[in-house]
């Protein structure tokens, strides 16, 4: 079995940089601004033959438990309790600070084993300053540079003691078996303060994400893997998406980029709306982006318990969708309250149903029978007095459902008629709410000239 390693320390000592180094790719948001990480982030790390779960945490700070920093500290406490061993990072370039000493005293009382790491120790000066960490009373400091990958051999030796027996003898076959599992990639997106993190905590059944009244609490995309009704799901909580003109500063731009990346990598996207504000222009832009990326969409209207005239509010959302996003006709809308949990149980069944439609395949024979019937009912308009023939077609891929249609004159087939075909496909084959792609192809068979 794998073991768990938590990375802890005061702000800006390089925790997320070390996390990215061990995971092998840039997952955690990294910036020179202290306190970038607010939620705890998990990933699977490899160090030589060792394979282990690693947790990146927010910077340790003393604060009131009800403040944002206090709630961040509670997330770090949970990570430390969950870990088999913790890496306590200090900044070798800055030397040992009073905050380092304060938290070292706290860690000495922790039942979780602690490995002291002097990070940013590249060069002679960094190595010399690292020796000061002896005074923390946590044993010999391990000297490394997460940014440059120096000293990882020593870290491997230290972590090997916590690996279960035969951990190093595992082959990549186990990893290959895991990859065969059908894990649904689910992203939770929306405007700031719509209740995304609260909804994630409700779905997971634990206070996994940092929540509060402050807008923009989530800065990075945080992924959590769990199973719902036997179905593995990788759930990604994202930073709030504001209008481009209102995005300010490098850090927010990085957060927005991560949210957009989460949409591109997702299979199903849940767009969380604040029920008090309904569906505004920014929500429509997010939904349109999801459709353009070919992802399945579910709309969750949060804070529904605070709405007085619910029938009117729901009708307004449905009307706005029908007018502004007709290409997503039939998208499921789930009204709920993430805070109280009312009707939150309806969301994941809607996600699984939409995921099934997104993966749907239509048999070629059924598709062509539908095509014949639709052409007889409403044939395409003639172009310059000459008929446009829709000869045959088939589904070429799913995720999203994509169809190839062979046409005598594809360039002359109006876009409005292609939309008509897509809407009919949705209604006939129950593909409501998922993007549909229709690719027009010209039949180059020289013997097929009956319409000329």
N, C-alpha and C positions, 0 to 999 in steps of 0.2 A: 504494500500500500504506500501511497505518497505521504509525505509529511508536509507540515505547513510552517512557513517562515514569515514573520511580520517585520516590516521595516519601520522603525520609529525614530523620533528625534525632533528637535526644535525646528522651526521653519527655516527653509533655504539652506539645508545642509547637504542636499543632493539625493534625497530619498527617491524621488521619481526618476531621476537619472539612473540610479542603481536598479530600480525596478525595470526600466526599459532595457537596460543592459542584460539583465538576467532572463527576461522574457524573450529577448532576441529581436524585438521590433518596438517602434515608438507607439506605445499604447497610452501612456500617461502624459498629460499636458505638462510641458516643462517651460519655465520662464524664470528670469532673474527676480521677478516680483515675489516677495515672501508670501506664503499662504495660498499658493495657487491650488494645491490639493485640498479639498474640503471633505469629500466622501472617501471611504476606503475602497480601494480598487484591487481586484483579484486577477491573477493570471497564472498560467502554467509555465514554470521556469525550468531551464536546463543549465547545468553547470558540469561539464564533462559528462560522465555517465549518470550523474544524479538528476532526478526529475522530481520536482516538488511544487506545491502550491505556494504562491507568494502573495503577500498583501501589502500594498502601499497605503500609507495613512497620512492624515493631516498633521501639520506641525504641532508639537506639544506646546500648549500655552496654559497659564493659570488664568481662569476666568470664572465668572458666575455661571452655574450650571444651566440657567435659562437663556444665557446669551448665545450668540452664534458660535463663538469660540468654545463655550462650554459644551455645546452640543457636538461640536467637532471632536472635543476631547473624549466624549462618551463613545464616539465611533472608534477612536484609537484604543480605548479601554477594551471594547468588544473584540477588536482584532488581536490584542495582546492575550486575552483570555482564550481565544480560539487557536493560538499558535502553539506549536511544539517548541519553537525557539524564536527569539527576537533578535534582530540586528539593531543595536542602538548606535546611530550615526552622530558623530560630531564633525565639525569643520576644522580640519587640520590647519588651514591657512589662517582662520580667525582665532584659533586657540580655544581653550576651554573657557566657557562663559559661566556666569552665575546661574543662568537658566539650565545649562548642561548639568551643573552640580546639583541643582534642585531636583531635576528629574532622575538623575542617577541615584540619588538617595531613595526616591520612590521606587525605582526599578529593583533596588537591592532587596526590597521586601516582596517582590513579585515571585510567585511560584514558577513562572515561566523562565527557563534558562535564557541568559542574556549574553550575546557576543558583542563586545565593544569594537566599533569600527571607526577609525579615523579616516574620513573621506577627504577628497581634494588634496591628497598628499603627494601630488606629482612634484618632482624636483627635490633638491636638497632641503630647501626651506620648509616644505611641507612635511618631509620625514622628520625633521628636527622638531617642529611644532607638535607632531603627533605624540611625541614622548610625554608631553604634558598631560595626556589623557590618563596616564597611570594613576593620577591623583583622584580619579573618580571612584576608585575602589571596585571596579568591575573586571579586574584582571588585566592582562596584557592587551593593549590596543592592537587591532589588526590594521595595517596600513594599506590603503588602496586608493585608486582613482577610478571612480565609476565612469567618468566622462571619457577617460583614455583607456579603460580596460586593464589597468595595472593592478596587480595584487590579487587577482581572482583565483590564482592557484592556492593561496593561503586560505581564502574563503571556502574553497572546495574542501580542503583538509578539515576545516572547523565544522562544516555542515555535515560531512560524512559520518560524524559520530552520532548524528540524530536520524540518519536514514534507517529504515527498517531492514531487517536481514534480507539479503539477496536483492536489495534495491539496485545495486550496480550491475546485476546480471540480467536485468530486464532488457529485452530486445525491443525494436521498434514495432514488432507485431502487435503489441498491445495498443500502441498509438494508432496503428492502422485500423484495428477493430473499432476504436472509438470513433474514428472518422466516418465509419460506415453507418453510425447511428443517424437517423433522420432528425436533426435538431432544427427546430424552427427559429430563425433569426427574427426577433421581434423588437422593434424600436418604438419608444414612447417619445413623441415630439409635440411641440406646441409653443405658444407664446410664453414669456416669463410669467410666473406666478399663477399659472393655470391649474396647478396641482399635480404635476407629472410625478414628482418624487413621492408625494403622499400616495398616489395611486400605485406606484411600484411597491412601496412598503405594504400596502393593503393586499396586493396580489401575492407577495412573498410571505406575508404573515409575520413580518418582523420589521423592526426599525432599521432597515438596511441602508436607507438613503437619508441624508441630512435634509430636514424640512424646517419650515418656519415662515413667518409672515414677510421676511425680507425677500424682495424680488431678486432673481438671478443667483440664488444660492448654488445651484449646480453649475459648475464651470466646465466640466469635462464629461465625456460620454462614459458612463460606468456600466459595465456588463456583469450580469449575474446569471449563472446557469442553475436551473432547477427543473422539475418535472411537474406537469399538470395532467392529472388523469392518465398517467403513464407516458405522456408525450414529452420528450425533452425539449426545453425551450431555453434559448439564450436571450435574456431580456436586457435591453440597453436603455438606460435612462439618459437623457440628453439635456444639454443646456437650452434655455429658452431662445427662440428665434424671433428677433425684432426686425423691423423694416431696415433695409440696408442703410438708409440715410441716417438712422439713429444708432447704428453700431459704432462705438467709439473705443479707441485704444487697441493696442496690439493684442492684449489678453482676450478681450471680447471677440476680436476677429478670429483668433485661434479657436475659441469656444464654438463660434458659429461654424467654422470650417469642420470641426469634429462632429457637430450635429448633422451637417450635410453629408459627411462621410458615412455616418451611421445610417442615414436614409438609403444611400447607395448600396450599402452592404446588407440591408435588411431584406427580408422576404415579405413580412407583413409590418405595416406601420400603423400605430394607433395615434391619431391626431386628437390631442386633449384640448377641449374648448372650455372656457370659463362660461358656465351657463348664464351668468349675470350679464355678459356682454354679447353672447350669441356668436354668430359666424361673421367675422369682419374680413377686411381685405387681406390682412396678413395671413389669416387662416386659409383663405382661398388660395393664396400663393403657395403656401406649404402643401396643400392638397394637390394643386396642379403640378408641383415639383415631384410629388410621390407618383402621380400618374405618368409623368414624362419619364421617370426612371423605371417604369414598368413594375412597380411594387403594388401589392394588395393593400387596401386601405380600410380601416375601421375608424369611425368617429366616436369618441367618448365625450359626452357632454357632462362635465363635472360640476359640482356644487349645485346639483339639481334640487336639493332640499331647500335651497334659498330662493327658488323661483316661485312666485305666486301663481301667475297664469301659465301653467306648464303647457297646456294645449296650444296656446298662442305662440309661445316661445319655440316649441318644436316645429310648428307649422312654418314659422319664419325661417328656421334653419333649412328645412326641406325645400322651401320655395327658392331660397338663395342658392342652394346647391343645384337645383334643376335649371335655373337660369344661367348661372355662372360656370358650372361644371357638368354639362350634359353628358360628357364622355365618361362620367362616373355614376351614371344613373343606377340607382338601386344600392348605393353604398350603405352598409349597415350603420345605424346610429344607435348607440347605447347610452341611455341617460342613467346617471349614477351619482353617488356621493362618496368620494374616496375617503373623506374624513370619518364618516360614520359607517361606511361599508354598505350602505343601502344600495341594492341592485348591482353591486360590484361583481357578484357571481355571474352576471350575464355577459361580462366582457370576453372572457377567454373562450367560451363556446362560440361566440361570434367570430373571434380570431381564428379558431380551428376551422369553422365552416368556410370562411373567406379564403383561408390557406388552401383548403380542398378545391375550391373553384379556381384559384390561381394555378393549381397543378392539373386542372382538368384536361382531358383529351377527348376529342370528338372523332369518332370513326369516319373514315373517308367516305364510306357508302352513305352514312347518315348526312354528312356534310353536303354531298352532291345532290341528295334528294331534297334537302333544304334549299340548295341553290336553285334547282329547277323550279321549285314551288315559288320562291321569292321573285324570280325573273318573270314567271307567268303572271304573278299578281301585280308586279310593278316593274316592268322592263326599264332598263337604263335609257336615257334620252338619246336620240340620234345625234350624230355630229356631222354637220354640213350635209344632211340628208342621207347619211349612211349609218347603218345599224352598228352598235357596239355589242359584240357577243361576249357573254361570260361563259366560257367553255366548261371548265371544271376547276376543282381546287382540292386542297387537303390541309390539315393542320401539320405544320412543320416543326413546331416546338410548343412547349408549355412554359409557364413561369416567366412572363404571362402568356396566355393562349395566343398563338401566332399562326396565321393562316396565309397560305400562298394561293392566289387566285389568277388563273390564266385567262387573259383578256385579249381580244383581237386588237384593240387600240387602247392600251392602258393610259397613255398620256391624255386621251380625250375623255376619260371617265371622270365626271365631276366629283369633287371632294364631298359634296353634299350626299351623293349617292353612296359613296364609301361609308359615310357616317350612318346612313340608313341601313346598310348591310350590317355594320357593327352592332347597332341597336337591335336589329332583328336576331342576330346571333345571341345576344345577351338574353333576350326574351325566350328564344326557342330552346337553348341549351342551359338555361339557368346559370348564367355567368354574370349576374348582377354585381356591380361594385368592383369589378376587377378590370384592369386595362386590357384592351383587345387590340392586336396589331393585325392589319391586313396588308400584305405585300402584293402588289399587282405585277404580274409577269406577262410578257408577250409570248404567244405561241409561235415559234419560228418554223413550224412544219410547213414546207412549201405546198403540200397537198391540201392544206386546210385553207381554202379560199372561198368558201361558200357565200360569204357575205360581200365579196368584192364585185 
